[in-house]
Amino acid sequence: MHSLRAQREAGMTESGLGVDTHNLDGALRVYESCGFVAVQRHCIYRKPLLLD
């Protein structure tokens, strides 16, 4: 919240960040409680490559 206030005091009107929605510490809930809203979602696919 301190950095958001500092940004506002510096004249900024918007702030953005990225978050891992599967974060076990509940990062998404923390950011939403600060007023952030999801505007875009990304999906990352992974496939392990097994060596013979």
CHARMM internal coordinates of N, CA and C (Angstrom, degrees):
IC EDIT
DIST 1 N 1 CA 1.4446
DIST 1 CA 1 C 1.5284
ANGL 1 N 1 CA 1 C 110.58
DIST 1 C 2 N 1.3400
ANGL 1 CA 1 C 2 N 116.90
DIHE 1 N 1 CA 1 C 2 N -32.95
DIST 2 N 2 CA 1.4683
ANGL 1 C 2 N 2 CA 119.49
DIHE 1 CA 1 C 2 N 2 CA 178.92
DIST 2 CA 2 C 1.5261
ANGL 2 N 2 CA 2 C 111.03
DIHE 1 C 2 N 2 CA 2 C -60.84
DIST 2 C 3 N 1.3344
ANGL 2 CA 2 C 3 N 116.35
DIHE 2 N 2 CA 2 C 3 N -43.36
DIST 3 N 3 CA 1.4681
ANGL 2 C 3 N 3 CA 118.66
DIHE 2 CA 2 C 3 N 3 CA -178.65
DIST 3 CA 3 C 1.5266
ANGL 3 N 3 CA 3 C 110.87
DIHE 2 C 3 N 3 CA 3 C -68.79
DIST 3 C 4 N 1.3379
ANGL 3 CA 3 C 4 N 118.10
DIHE 3 N 3 CA 3 C 4 N -34.33
DIST 4 N 4 CA 1.4637
ANGL 3 C 4 N 4 CA 120.23
DIHE 3 CA 3 C 4 N 4 CA 177.72
DIST 4 CA 4 C 1.5300
ANGL 4 N 4 CA 4 C 110.35
DIHE 3 C 4 N 4 CA 4 C -65.23
DIST 4 C 5 N 1.3232
ANGL 4 CA 4 C 5 N 116.31
DIHE 4 N 4 CA 4 C 5 N -41.21
DIST 5 N 5 CA 1.4699
ANGL 4 C 5 N 5 CA 119.47
DIHE 4 CA 4 C 5 N 5 CA 177.31
DIST 5 CA 5 C 1.5319
ANGL 5 N 5 CA 5 C 110.84
DIHE 4 C 5 N 5 CA 5 C -63.64
DIST 5 C 6 N 1.3462
ANGL 5 CA 5 C 6 N 115.53
DIHE 5 N 5 CA 5 C 6 N -42.80
DIST 6 N 6 CA 1.4643
ANGL 5 C 6 N 6 CA 119.70
DIHE 5 CA 5 C 6 N 6 CA 179.46
DIST 6 CA 6 C 1.5252
ANGL 6 N 6 CA 6 C 111.01
DIHE 5 C 6 N 6 CA 6 C -62.30
DIST 6 C 7 N 1.3178
ANGL 6 CA 6 C 7 N 116.61
DIHE 6 N 6 CA 6 C 7 N -38.74
DIST 7 N 7 CA 1.4630
ANGL 6 C 7 N 7 CA 120.46
DIHE 6 CA 6 C 7 N 7 CA 178.12
DIST 7 CA 7 C 1.5264
ANGL 7 N 7 CA 7 C 110.54
DIHE 6 C 7 N 7 CA 7 C -64.24
DIST 7 C 8 N 1.3288
ANGL 7 CA 7 C 8 N 116.00
DIHE 7 N 7 CA 7 C 8 N -44.68
DIST 8 N 8 CA 1.4694
ANGL 7 C 8 N 8 CA 119.91
DIHE 7 CA 7 C 8 N 8 CA 178.99
DIST 8 CA 8 C 1.5271
ANGL 8 N 8 CA 8 C 110.66
DIHE 7 C 8 N 8 CA 8 C -62.03
DIST 8 C 9 N 1.3438
ANGL 8 CA 8 C 9 N 116.68
DIHE 8 N 8 CA 8 C 9 N -43.63
DIST 9 N 9 CA 1.4569
ANGL 8 C 9 N 9 CA 120.65
DIHE 8 CA 8 C 9 N 9 CA 179.53
DIST 9 CA 9 C 1.5256
ANGL 9 N 9 CA 9 C 111.79
DIHE 8 C 9 N 9 CA 9 C -64.49
DIST 9 C 10 N 1.3389
ANGL 9 CA 9 C 10 N 117.05
DIHE 9 N 9 CA 9 C 10 N -25.83
DIST 10 N 10 CA 1.4673
ANGL 9 C 10 N 10 CA 121.63
DIHE 9 CA 9 C 10 N 10 CA 178.11
DIST 10 CA 10 C 1.5262
ANGL 10 N 10 CA 10 C 111.56
DIHE 9 C 10 N 10 CA 10 C -83.46
DIST 10 C 11 N 1.3414
ANGL 10 CA 10 C 11 N 116.67
DIHE 10 N 10 CA 10 C 11 N 0.69
DIST 11 N 11 CA 1.4578
ANGL 10 C 11 N 11 CA 120.40
DIHE 10 CA 10 C 11 N 11 CA 176.70
DIST 11 CA 11 C 1.5154
ANGL 11 N 11 CA 11 C 114.94
DIHE 10 C 11 N 11 CA 11 C 96.11
DIST 11 C 12 N 1.3188
ANGL 11 CA 11 C 12 N 116.88
DIHE 11 N 11 CA 11 C 12 N 2.37
DIST 12 N 12 CA 1.4675
ANGL 11 C 12 N 12 CA 118.62
DIHE 11 CA 11 C 12 N 12 CA 178.78
DIST 12 CA 12 C 1.5272
ANGL 12 N 12 CA 12 C 109.40
DIHE 11 C 12 N 12 CA 12 C -73.90
DIST 12 C 13 N 1.3134
ANGL 12 CA 12 C 13 N 116.58
DIHE 12 N 12 CA 12 C 13 N 147.19
DIST 13 N 13 CA 1.4637
ANGL 12 C 13 N 13 CA 121.19
DIHE 12 CA 12 C 13 N 13 CA -177.96
DIST 13 CA 13 C 1.5229
ANGL 13 N 13 CA 13 C 112.34
DIHE 12 C 13 N 13 CA 13 C -112.95
DIST 13 C 14 N 1.3356
ANGL 13 CA 13 C 14 N 116.75
DIHE 13 N 13 CA 13 C 14 N -3.08
DIST 14 N 14 CA 1.4591
ANGL 13 C 14 N 14 CA 119.59
DIHE 13 CA 13 C 14 N 14 CA -176.92
DIST 14 CA 14 C 1.5295
ANGL 14 N 14 CA 14 C 109.14
DIHE 13 C 14 N 14 CA 14 C -156.06
DIST 14 C 15 N 1.3282
ANGL 14 CA 14 C 15 N 115.73
DIHE 14 N 14 CA 14 C 15 N 149.30
DIST 15 N 15 CA 1.4544
ANGL 14 C 15 N 15 CA 120.85
DIHE 14 CA 14 C 15 N 15 CA 176.78
DIST 15 CA 15 C 1.5245
ANGL 15 N 15 CA 15 C 107.78
DIHE 14 C 15 N 15 CA 15 C -137.77
DIST 15 C 16 N 1.3111
ANGL 15 CA 15 C 16 N 117.16
DIHE 15 N 15 CA 15 C 16 N 147.42
DIST 16 N 16 CA 1.4574
ANGL 15 C 16 N 16 CA 120.57
DIHE 15 CA 15 C 16 N 16 CA -179.38
DIST 16 CA 16 C 1.5100
ANGL 16 N 16 CA 16 C 111.01
DIHE 15 C 16 N 16 CA 16 C -136.05
DIST 16 C 17 N 1.3051
ANGL 16 CA 16 C 17 N 116.30
DIHE 16 N 16 CA 16 C 17 N 159.36
DIST 17 N 17 CA 1.4485
ANGL 16 C 17 N 17 CA 121.46
DIHE 16 CA 16 C 17 N 17 CA 177.41
DIST 17 CA 17 C 1.5131
ANGL 17 N 17 CA 17 C 109.72
DIHE 16 C 17 N 17 CA 17 C -157.89
DIST 17 C 18 N 1.3061
ANGL 17 CA 17 C 18 N 115.86
DIHE 17 N 17 CA 17 C 18 N 168.28
DIST 18 N 18 CA 1.4581
ANGL 17 C 18 N 18 CA 121.92
DIHE 17 CA 17 C 18 N 18 CA 175.43
DIST 18 CA 18 C 1.5165
ANGL 18 N 18 CA 18 C 109.10
DIHE 17 C 18 N 18 CA 18 C -115.99
DIST 18 C 19 N 1.3015
ANGL 18 CA 18 C 19 N 116.76
DIHE 18 N 18 CA 18 C 19 N 145.90
DIST 19 N 19 CA 1.4647
ANGL 18 C 19 N 19 CA 120.43
DIHE 18 CA 18 C 19 N 19 CA -178.39
DIST 19 CA 19 C 1.5202
ANGL 19 N 19 CA 19 C 109.93
DIHE 18 C 19 N 19 CA 19 C -143.16
DIST 19 C 20 N 1.3014
ANGL 19 CA 19 C 20 N 115.64
DIHE 19 N 19 CA 19 C 20 N 143.64
DIST 20 N 20 CA 1.4606
ANGL 19 C 20 N 20 CA 122.28
DIHE 19 CA 19 C 20 N 20 CA 173.26
DIST 20 CA 20 C 1.5229
ANGL 20 N 20 CA 20 C 107.09
DIHE 19 C 20 N 20 CA 20 C -80.86
DIST 20 C 21 N 1.3150
ANGL 20 CA 20 C 21 N 117.92
DIHE 20 N 20 CA 20 C 21 N 110.78
DIST 21 N 21 CA 1.4676
ANGL 20 C 21 N 21 CA 120.84
DIHE 20 CA 20 C 21 N 21 CA -175.47
DIST 21 CA 21 C 1.5200
ANGL 21 N 21 CA 21 C 112.78
DIHE 20 C 21 N 21 CA 21 C -68.92
DIST 21 C 22 N 1.3130
ANGL 21 CA 21 C 22 N 117.24
DIHE 21 N 21 CA 21 C 22 N -12.17
DIST 22 N 22 CA 1.4682
ANGL 21 C 22 N 22 CA 120.75
DIHE 21 CA 21 C 22 N 22 CA 177.35
DIST 22 CA 22 C 1.5283
ANGL 22 N 22 CA 22 C 111.68
DIHE 21 C 22 N 22 CA 22 C -99.35
DIST 22 C 23 N 1.3275
ANGL 22 CA 22 C 23 N 116.61
DIHE 22 N 22 CA 22 C 23 N 11.45
DIST 23 N 23 CA 1.4573
ANGL 22 C 23 N 23 CA 121.78
DIHE 22 CA 22 C 23 N 23 CA 179.50
DIST 23 CA 23 C 1.5309
ANGL 23 N 23 CA 23 C 109.05
DIHE 22 C 23 N 23 CA 23 C -58.26
DIST 23 C 24 N 1.3134
ANGL 23 CA 23 C 24 N 116.38
DIHE 23 N 23 CA 23 C 24 N 125.92
DIST 24 N 24 CA 1.4649
ANGL 23 C 24 N 24 CA 121.11
DIHE 23 CA 23 C 24 N 24 CA -175.64
DIST 24 CA 24 C 1.5263
ANGL 24 N 24 CA 24 C 113.04
DIHE 23 C 24 N 24 CA 24 C -71.91
DIST 24 C 25 N 1.3268
ANGL 24 CA 24 C 25 N 117.66
DIHE 24 N 24 CA 24 C 25 N -14.66
DIST 25 N 25 CA 1.4577
ANGL 24 C 25 N 25 CA 120.65
DIHE 24 CA 24 C 25 N 25 CA 179.99
DIST 25 CA 25 C 1.5223
ANGL 25 N 25 CA 25 C 112.67
DIHE 24 C 25 N 25 CA 25 C -89.34
DIST 25 C 26 N 1.3247
ANGL 25 CA 25 C 26 N 118.09
DIHE 25 N 25 CA 25 C 26 N 1.94
DIST 26 N 26 CA 1.4586
ANGL 25 C 26 N 26 CA 121.52
DIHE 25 CA 25 C 26 N 26 CA 176.45
DIST 26 CA 26 C 1.5187
ANGL 26 N 26 CA 26 C 114.31
DIHE 25 C 26 N 26 CA 26 C 77.95
DIST 26 C 27 N 1.3263
ANGL 26 CA 26 C 27 N 117.06
DIHE 26 N 26 CA 26 C 27 N 32.67
DIST 27 N 27 CA 1.4685
ANGL 26 C 27 N 27 CA 120.56
DIHE 26 CA 26 C 27 N 27 CA -178.46
DIST 27 CA 27 C 1.5238
ANGL 27 N 27 CA 27 C 112.23
DIHE 26 C 27 N 27 CA 27 C -56.47
DIST 27 C 28 N 1.3119
ANGL 27 CA 27 C 28 N 117.47
DIHE 27 N 27 CA 27 C 28 N -39.75
DIST 28 N 28 CA 1.4623
ANGL 27 C 28 N 28 CA 120.69
DIHE 27 CA 27 C 28 N 28 CA -178.91
DIST 28 CA 28 C 1.5312
ANGL 28 N 28 CA 28 C 110.81
DIHE 27 C 28 N 28 CA 28 C -59.04
DIST 28 C 29 N 1.3147
ANGL 28 CA 28 C 29 N 117.25
DIHE 28 N 28 CA 28 C 29 N -45.36
DIST 29 N 29 CA 1.4756
ANGL 28 C 29 N 29 CA 120.71
DIHE 28 CA 28 C 29 N 29 CA 179.32
DIST 29 CA 29 C 1.5288
ANGL 29 N 29 CA 29 C 111.21
DIHE 28 C 29 N 29 CA 29 C -62.89
DIST 29 C 30 N 1.3311
ANGL 29 CA 29 C 30 N 116.18
DIHE 29 N 29 CA 29 C 30 N -38.26
DIST 30 N 30 CA 1.4678
ANGL 29 C 30 N 30 CA 119.57
DIHE 29 CA 29 C 30 N 30 CA 179.46
DIST 30 CA 30 C 1.5211
ANGL 30 N 30 CA 30 C 110.03
DIHE 29 C 30 N 30 CA 30 C -61.74
DIST 30 C 31 N 1.3281
ANGL 30 CA 30 C 31 N 117.13
DIHE 30 N 30 CA 30 C 31 N -48.69
DIST 31 N 31 CA 1.4646
ANGL 30 C 31 N 31 CA 120.27
DIHE 30 CA 30 C 31 N 31 CA -178.00
DIST 31 CA 31 C 1.5203
ANGL 31 N 31 CA 31 C 111.42
DIHE 30 C 31 N 31 CA 31 C -66.53
DIST 31 C 32 N 1.3234
ANGL 31 CA 31 C 32 N 117.11
DIHE 31 N 31 CA 31 C 32 N -39.29
DIST 32 N 32 CA 1.4682
ANGL 31 C 32 N 32 CA 119.22
DIHE 31 CA 31 C 32 N 32 CA 177.77
DIST 32 CA 32 C 1.5227
ANGL 32 N 32 CA 32 C 110.53
DIHE 31 C 32 N 32 CA 32 C -64.60
DIST 32 C 33 N 1.3254
ANGL 32 CA 32 C 33 N 117.52
DIHE 32 N 32 CA 32 C 33 N -35.68
DIST 33 N 33 CA 1.4708
ANGL 32 C 33 N 33 CA 120.05
DIHE 32 CA 32 C 33 N 33 CA 178.78
DIST 33 CA 33 C 1.5274
ANGL 33 N 33 CA 33 C 111.63
DIHE 32 C 33 N 33 CA 33 C -67.91
DIST 33 C 34 N 1.3387
ANGL 33 CA 33 C 34 N 116.65
DIHE 33 N 33 CA 33 C 34 N -20.37
DIST 34 N 34 CA 1.4695
ANGL 33 C 34 N 34 CA 121.50
DIHE 33 CA 33 C 34 N 34 CA 176.74
DIST 34 CA 34 C 1.5264
ANGL 34 N 34 CA 34 C 111.46
DIHE 33 C 34 N 34 CA 34 C -88.56
DIST 34 C 35 N 1.3331
ANGL 34 CA 34 C 35 N 117.45
DIHE 34 N 34 CA 34 C 35 N -0.28
DIST 35 N 35 CA 1.4557
ANGL 34 C 35 N 35 CA 120.97
DIHE 34 CA 34 C 35 N 35 CA 176.83
DIST 35 CA 35 C 1.5136
ANGL 35 N 35 CA 35 C 115.34
DIHE 34 C 35 N 35 CA 35 C 102.25
DIST 35 C 36 N 1.3427
ANGL 35 CA 35 C 36 N 117.61
DIHE 35 N 35 CA 35 C 36 N -0.30
DIST 36 N 36 CA 1.4627
ANGL 35 C 36 N 36 CA 119.46
DIHE 35 CA 35 C 36 N 36 CA 177.42
DIST 36 CA 36 C 1.5303
ANGL 36 N 36 CA 36 C 109.85
DIHE 35 C 36 N 36 CA 36 C -71.69
DIST 36 C 37 N 1.3216
ANGL 36 CA 36 C 37 N 116.30
DIHE 36 N 36 CA 36 C 37 N 143.85
DIST 37 N 37 CA 1.4609
ANGL 36 C 37 N 37 CA 122.12
DIHE 36 CA 36 C 37 N 37 CA 176.53
DIST 37 CA 37 C 1.5269
ANGL 37 N 37 CA 37 C 109.11
DIHE 36 C 37 N 37 CA 37 C -125.45
DIST 37 C 38 N 1.3139
ANGL 37 CA 37 C 38 N 115.94
DIHE 37 N 37 CA 37 C 38 N 141.08
DIST 38 N 38 CA 1.4663
ANGL 37 C 38 N 38 CA 120.35
DIHE 37 CA 37 C 38 N 38 CA 178.70
DIST 38 CA 38 C 1.5241
ANGL 38 N 38 CA 38 C 109.25
DIHE 37 C 38 N 38 CA 38 C -69.02
DIST 38 C 39 N 1.3287
ANGL 38 CA 38 C 39 N 116.42
DIHE 38 N 38 CA 38 C 39 N 128.80
DIST 39 N 39 CA 1.4627
ANGL 38 C 39 N 39 CA 120.92
DIHE 38 CA 38 C 39 N 39 CA 177.55
DIST 39 CA 39 C 1.5149
ANGL 39 N 39 CA 39 C 111.58
DIHE 38 C 39 N 39 CA 39 C -119.16
DIST 39 C 40 N 1.3174
ANGL 39 CA 39 C 40 N 116.60
DIHE 39 N 39 CA 39 C 40 N -12.42
DIST 40 N 40 CA 1.4599
ANGL 39 C 40 N 40 CA 120.41
DIHE 39 CA 39 C 40 N 40 CA -179.18
DIST 40 CA 40 C 1.5222
ANGL 40 N 40 CA 40 C 108.52
DIHE 39 C 40 N 40 CA 40 C -157.89
DIST 40 C 41 N 1.3095
ANGL 40 CA 40 C 41 N 115.43
DIHE 40 N 40 CA 40 C 41 N 143.22
DIST 41 N 41 CA 1.4641
ANGL 40 C 41 N 41 CA 119.71
DIHE 40 CA 40 C 41 N 41 CA 177.83
DIST 41 CA 41 C 1.5137
ANGL 41 N 41 CA 41 C 109.13
DIHE 40 C 41 N 41 CA 41 C -128.41
DIST 41 C 42 N 1.3087
ANGL 41 CA 41 C 42 N 115.14
DIHE 41 N 41 CA 41 C 42 N 144.31
DIST 42 N 42 CA 1.4599
ANGL 41 C 42 N 42 CA 121.57
DIHE 41 CA 41 C 42 N 42 CA 179.37
DIST 42 CA 42 C 1.5170
ANGL 42 N 42 CA 42 C 108.81
DIHE 41 C 42 N 42 CA 42 C -120.13
DIST 42 C 43 N 1.2840
ANGL 42 CA 42 C 43 N 115.21
DIHE 42 N 42 CA 42 C 43 N 150.20
DIST 43 N 43 CA 1.4576
ANGL 42 C 43 N 43 CA 120.80
DIHE 42 CA 42 C 43 N 43 CA 176.42
DIST 43 CA 43 C 1.5280
ANGL 43 N 43 CA 43 C 107.67
DIHE 42 C 43 N 43 CA 43 C -121.64
DIST 43 C 44 N 1.3043
ANGL 43 CA 43 C 44 N 116.27
DIHE 43 N 43 CA 43 C 44 N 130.54
DIST 44 N 44 CA 1.4542
ANGL 43 C 44 N 44 CA 120.92
DIHE 43 CA 43 C 44 N 44 CA 178.73
DIST 44 CA 44 C 1.5199
ANGL 44 N 44 CA 44 C 107.96
DIHE 43 C 44 N 44 CA 44 C -116.16
DIST 44 C 45 N 1.3090
ANGL 44 CA 44 C 45 N 116.43
DIHE 44 N 44 CA 44 C 45 N 127.47
DIST 45 N 45 CA 1.4588
ANGL 44 C 45 N 45 CA 121.72
DIHE 44 CA 44 C 45 N 45 CA 178.64
DIST 45 CA 45 C 1.5174
ANGL 45 N 45 CA 45 C 109.66
DIHE 44 C 45 N 45 CA 45 C -100.95
DIST 45 C 46 N 1.3114
ANGL 45 CA 45 C 46 N 116.11
DIHE 45 N 45 CA 45 C 46 N 142.00
DIST 46 N 46 CA 1.4543
ANGL 45 C 46 N 46 CA 121.39
DIHE 45 CA 45 C 46 N 46 CA 176.80
DIST 46 CA 46 C 1.5119
ANGL 46 N 46 CA 46 C 109.46
DIHE 45 C 46 N 46 CA 46 C -130.98
DIST 46 C 47 N 1.3142
ANGL 46 CA 46 C 47 N 115.74
DIHE 46 N 46 CA 46 C 47 N 147.12
DIST 47 N 47 CA 1.4530
ANGL 46 C 47 N 47 CA 121.13
DIHE 46 CA 46 C 47 N 47 CA 175.42
DIST 47 CA 47 C 1.5066
ANGL 47 N 47 CA 47 C 107.17
DIHE 46 C 47 N 47 CA 47 C -141.71
DIST 47 C 48 N 1.3231
ANGL 47 CA 47 C 48 N 117.24
DIHE 47 N 47 CA 47 C 48 N 119.97
DIST 48 N 48 CA 1.4594
ANGL 47 C 48 N 48 CA 118.57
DIHE 47 CA 47 C 48 N 48 CA 176.82
DIST 48 CA 48 C 1.5256
ANGL 48 N 48 CA 48 C 110.52
DIHE 47 C 48 N 48 CA 48 C -68.25
DIST 48 C 49 N 1.3027
ANGL 48 CA 48 C 49 N 116.20
DIHE 48 N 48 CA 48 C 49 N 140.01
DIST 49 N 49 CA 1.4525
ANGL 48 C 49 N 49 CA 121.59
DIHE 48 CA 48 C 49 N 49 CA 177.47
DIST 49 CA 49 C 1.5249
ANGL 49 N 49 CA 49 C 108.12
DIHE 48 C 49 N 49 CA 49 C -102.47
DIST 49 C 50 N 1.2870
ANGL 49 CA 49 C 50 N 115.48
DIHE 49 N 49 CA 49 C 50 N 112.16
DIST 50 N 50 CA 1.4620
ANGL 49 C 50 N 50 CA 120.13
DIHE 49 CA 49 C 50 N 50 CA -178.01
DIST 50 CA 50 C 1.5306
ANGL 50 N 50 CA 50 C 109.46
DIHE 49 C 50 N 50 CA 50 C -87.16
DIST 50 C 51 N 1.2984
ANGL 50 CA 50 C 51 N 115.15
DIHE 50 N 50 CA 50 C 51 N 134.82
DIST 51 N 51 CA 1.4645
ANGL 50 C 51 N 51 CA 120.29
DIHE 50 CA 50 C 51 N 51 CA 178.53
DIST 51 CA 51 C 1.5172
ANGL 51 N 51 CA 51 C 108.83
DIHE 50 C 51 N 51 CA 51 C -91.94
DIST 51 C 52 N 1.3145
ANGL 51 CA 51 C 52 N 116.66
DIHE 51 N 51 CA 51 C 52 N 141.71
DIST 52 N 52 CA 1.4762
ANGL 51 C 52 N 52 CA 121.08
DIHE 51 CA 51 C 52 N 52 CA 178.12
DIST 52 CA 52 C 1.4924
ANGL 52 N 52 CA 52 C 111.23
DIHE 51 C 52 N 52 CA 52 C -76.23
END
COOR INIT
IC SEED 1 N 1 CA 1 C
IC BUILD
